[in-house]
Structure formats: C-alpha cells, structure tokens
Amino acid sequence: MTGIPSIVPYVLPTSRDLPVNLAQWSIDPERAVLLVHDMQRYFLRPLPDALREQVVSNAARIRQWAADNGVPVAYTAQPGSMNEEQRGS
C-alpha cells in the first residue's frame, strides 16, 4: 500500500475567515456532539510537521472544550490493516 502522498503546506483558516453567522447559531452543549474524524497517524502523517502540530493542537483544544462543557465525543477510526480497495482508493 502506497499511502497518502505528502500534502503541500497551507495556512489554516482563522475565525476572521469564517462566513458570517447569519442564523446567529450558538452551540448548545446539551444538544451537541463533537465528531473527531480521521485523526489517525495514517491521515496525519502526510501533513507537514508544523501543520500537523497545529491540527492536532486545535483538535485537542476543541476536545478539551467538549469535556469541560459535558459535550460527548465520538471518534471515527479505520482498522490499520485495511488495504487500498477497502479504504476506497
């Protein structure tokens, strides 16, 4: 299995880059769930070191916010033994 090719560095968006919240939605911790998706080494390894560190740090901060606010967390995971066909490549 060849894996995911290296990813060209890019700048993550900041809050200034997000669209205007026209609906004025806010997070209701009693009705929310945090989904942590594809945060496995297989998917993170192709990222440049600095970008990977930023992504992991941001995910950890969001995960901590969820824990502090009683928001349940769900994780996706793919078995490490999957081949390219099973991964949908």
C-alpha atoms as an extended CHARMM CRD file, in Angstrom:
* protein
*
        89  EXT
         1         1  MET       CA              0.0000000000        0.0000000000        0.0000000000  PROA      1               0.0000000000
         2         2  THR       CA              1.4380000000        3.3450000000       -1.0120000000  PROA      2               0.0000000000
         3         3  GLY       CA             -0.4420000000        5.5170000000        1.4650000000  PROA      3               0.0000000000
         4         4  ILE       CA             -1.4130000000        9.1430000000        1.1320000000  PROA      4               0.0000000000
         5         5  PRO       CA              1.0260000000       11.4060000000       -0.7610000000  PROA      5               0.0000000000
         6         6  SER       CA              2.6800000000       14.2840000000        1.0920000000  PROA      6               0.0000000000
         7         7  ILE       CA              0.4830000000       17.3480000000        1.4340000000  PROA      7               0.0000000000
         8         8  VAL       CA              1.6900000000       20.7940000000        0.4130000000  PROA      8               0.0000000000
         9         9  PRO       CA              1.7540000000       23.2030000000        3.3910000000  PROA      9               0.0000000000
        10        10  TYR       CA             -1.1380000000       25.6340000000        3.6560000000  PROA      10              0.0000000000
        11        11  VAL       CA             -2.4330000000       28.1650000000        6.1740000000  PROA      11              0.0000000000
        12        12  LEU       CA             -5.3720000000       27.0610000000        8.3070000000  PROA      12              0.0000000000
        13        13  PRO       CA             -8.3290000000       29.4590000000        8.3200000000  PROA      13              0.0000000000
        14        14  THR       CA             -8.8850000000       31.6860000000       11.3370000000  PROA      14              0.0000000000
        15        15  SER       CA            -12.1480000000       32.9520000000       12.8020000000  PROA      15              0.0000000000
        16        16  ARG       CA            -11.8300000000       36.0010000000       10.5170000000  PROA      16              0.0000000000
        17        17  ASP       CA            -12.0260000000       33.6560000000        7.5150000000  PROA      17              0.0000000000
        18        18  LEU       CA            -15.3330000000       32.0610000000        8.5350000000  PROA      18              0.0000000000
        19        19  PRO       CA            -18.5920000000       33.1720000000        6.9170000000  PROA      19              0.0000000000
        20        20  VAL       CA            -20.9040000000       35.4630000000        8.8510000000  PROA      20              0.0000000000
        21        21  ASN       CA            -23.2360000000       33.5370000000       11.1750000000  PROA      21              0.0000000000
        22        22  LEU       CA            -26.4700000000       34.8380000000        9.6310000000  PROA      22              0.0000000000
        23        23  ALA       CA            -28.6220000000       32.4190000000       11.6250000000  PROA      23              0.0000000000
        24        24  GLN       CA            -26.8300000000       33.5010000000       14.8280000000  PROA      24              0.0000000000
        25        25  TRP       CA            -26.4440000000       29.8730000000       15.8710000000  PROA      25              0.0000000000
        26        26  SER       CA            -24.6010000000       29.0310000000       19.0340000000  PROA      26              0.0000000000
        27        27  ILE       CA            -23.5080000000       25.6830000000       20.4230000000  PROA      27              0.0000000000
        28        28  ASP       CA            -25.9310000000       24.1590000000       22.9230000000  PROA      28              0.0000000000
        29        29  PRO       CA            -23.7890000000       21.6640000000       24.8790000000  PROA      29              0.0000000000
        30        30  GLU       CA            -26.9050000000       19.7100000000       25.8660000000  PROA      30              0.0000000000
        31        31  ARG       CA            -27.7220000000       19.0420000000       22.2000000000  PROA      31              0.0000000000
        32        32  ALA       CA            -24.2310000000       18.8440000000       20.7150000000  PROA      32              0.0000000000
        33        33  VAL       CA            -21.7370000000       16.0950000000       19.9840000000  PROA      33              0.0000000000
        34        34  LEU       CA            -18.1500000000       16.5150000000       18.8220000000  PROA      34              0.0000000000
        35        35  LEU       CA            -17.1070000000       14.2000000000       15.9810000000  PROA      35              0.0000000000
        36        36  VAL       CA            -13.3460000000       13.6590000000       15.7500000000  PROA      36              0.0000000000
        37        37  HSD       CA            -12.8010000000       12.3610000000       12.2180000000  PROA      37              0.0000000000
        38        38  ASP       CA             -9.6630000000       10.8350000000       10.6570000000  PROA      38              0.0000000000
        39        39  MET       CA             -7.2250000000       11.9160000000       13.3810000000  PROA      39              0.0000000000
        40        40  GLN       CA             -5.1440000000        8.7610000000       12.9390000000  PROA      40              0.0000000000
        41        41  ARG       CA             -1.4360000000        8.6440000000       12.0800000000  PROA      41              0.0000000000
        42        42  TYR       CA             -2.2580000000        7.2980000000        8.6040000000  PROA      42              0.0000000000
        43        43  PHE       CA             -4.1180000000       10.5110000000        7.7480000000  PROA      43              0.0000000000
        44        44  LEU       CA             -1.9290000000       12.9370000000        9.7110000000  PROA      44              0.0000000000
        45        45  ARG       CA              1.4910000000       11.6340000000        8.6140000000  PROA      45              0.0000000000
        46        46  PRO       CA              1.3530000000       13.2480000000        5.1210000000  PROA      46              0.0000000000
        47        47  LEU       CA              0.9030000000       16.7250000000        6.6380000000  PROA      47              0.0000000000
        48        48  PRO       CA              3.9960000000       18.9140000000        7.0390000000  PROA      48              0.0000000000
        49        49  ASP       CA              5.2090000000       18.8510000000       10.6620000000  PROA      49              0.0000000000
        50        50  ALA       CA              4.1320000000       22.3990000000       11.5570000000  PROA      50              0.0000000000
        51        51  LEU       CA              0.6810000000       21.9580000000       10.0240000000  PROA      51              0.0000000000
        52        52  ARG       CA              0.2050000000       18.5590000000       11.6820000000  PROA      52              0.0000000000
        53        53  GLU       CA              1.1390000000       20.0390000000       15.0740000000  PROA      53              0.0000000000
        54        54  GLN       CA             -1.3650000000       22.8690000000       14.5730000000  PROA      54              0.0000000000
        55        55  VAL       CA             -4.1620000000       20.4930000000       13.5140000000  PROA      55              0.0000000000
        56        56  VAL       CA             -3.5420000000       18.1810000000       16.4810000000  PROA      56              0.0000000000
        57        57  SER       CA             -3.3060000000       21.1220000000       18.8970000000  PROA      57              0.0000000000
        58        58  ASN       CA             -6.5570000000       22.6230000000       17.5960000000  PROA      58              0.0000000000
        59        59  ALA       CA             -8.3260000000       19.2640000000       17.8520000000  PROA      59              0.0000000000
        60        60  ALA       CA             -7.0650000000       18.8390000000       21.4250000000  PROA      60              0.0000000000
        61        61  ARG       CA             -8.3320000000       22.3160000000       22.3730000000  PROA      61              0.0000000000
        62        62  ILE       CA            -11.7730000000       21.5750000000       20.9210000000  PROA      62              0.0000000000
        63        63  ARG       CA            -11.7940000000       18.1730000000       22.6570000000  PROA      63              0.0000000000
        64        64  GLN       CA            -10.9470000000       19.8510000000       25.9700000000  PROA      64              0.0000000000
        65        65  TRP       CA            -13.7530000000       22.3900000000       25.4560000000  PROA      65              0.0000000000
        66        66  ALA       CA            -16.1530000000       19.4990000000       24.8630000000  PROA      66              0.0000000000
        67        67  ALA       CA            -15.0120000000       17.7440000000       28.0530000000  PROA      67              0.0000000000
        68        68  ASP       CA            -15.2920000000       20.9650000000       30.0640000000  PROA      68              0.0000000000
        69        69  ASN       CA            -18.8340000000       21.5330000000       28.7780000000  PROA      69              0.0000000000
        70        70  GLY       CA            -20.1880000000       17.9930000000       29.0210000000  PROA      70              0.0000000000
        71        71  VAL       CA            -20.3410000000       17.5030000000       25.2560000000  PROA      71              0.0000000000
        72        72  PRO       CA            -19.9810000000       13.8260000000       24.2630000000  PROA      72              0.0000000000
        73        73  VAL       CA            -17.2190000000       12.9630000000       21.8170000000  PROA      73              0.0000000000
        74        74  ALA       CA            -17.4260000000       10.3670000000       19.0260000000  PROA      74              0.0000000000
        75        75  TYR       CA            -14.4090000000        9.1450000000       17.0770000000  PROA      75              0.0000000000
        76        76  THR       CA            -14.0620000000        7.5770000000       13.6500000000  PROA      76              0.0000000000
        77        77  ALA       CA            -11.3460000000        5.0110000000       13.0970000000  PROA      77              0.0000000000
        78        78  GLN       CA            -10.3020000000        2.7230000000       10.2930000000  PROA      78              0.0000000000
        79        79  PRO       CA             -8.5530000000       -0.5460000000       11.0680000000  PROA      79              0.0000000000
        80        80  GLY       CA             -4.8420000000       -0.1760000000       10.3620000000  PROA      80              0.0000000000
        81        81  SER       CA             -4.8270000000       -3.3720000000        8.3050000000  PROA      81              0.0000000000
        82        82  MET       CA             -7.1630000000       -2.0420000000        5.5820000000  PROA      82              0.0000000000
        83        83  ASN       CA             -5.8690000000       -2.2070000000        2.0170000000  PROA      83              0.0000000000
        84        84  GLU       CA             -6.3720000000        0.4840000000       -0.6550000000  PROA      84              0.0000000000
        85        85  GLU       CA             -9.5020000000       -1.1860000000       -2.0310000000  PROA      85              0.0000000000
        86        86  GLN       CA            -11.0740000000       -1.3190000000        1.4410000000  PROA      86              0.0000000000
        87        87  ARG       CA            -10.1510000000        2.3490000000        2.0300000000  PROA      87              0.0000000000
        88        88  GLY       CA            -11.9190000000        3.3060000000       -1.1920000000  PROA      88              0.0000000000
        89        89  SER       CA             -8.7450000000        4.2800000000       -3.0410000000  PROA      89              0.0000000000
